[in-house]
Amino acid sequence: MWRRSLTLINSKKIFEKTKDIKERNRQILKAYENGYSQHMIAKVLGISQPAVNGVIKRKREKLQKKSNKYIMKDSK
């Protein structure tokens, strides 16, 4: 329990200066890439886990579209 509290305190430091939505989304993605769970990110930011999931899902879809674009371009 103590370790979890320490992680939550450290997590809050990462997000405490986040005001802009785009910046918040970048922070969400960075935290997720660094191994934070969607639940922990949501708890620290005071938003819902589905909101965090939506940010991650949209980024994956965007990367998939870019990937498909390059695959199609290279196959011509």
Secondary structure as UniProt FT lines:
FT   HELIX           2..15
FT   TURN            16..17
FT   HELIX           21..33
FT   TURN            34..35
FT   HELIX           38..45
FT   HELIX           49..75
//
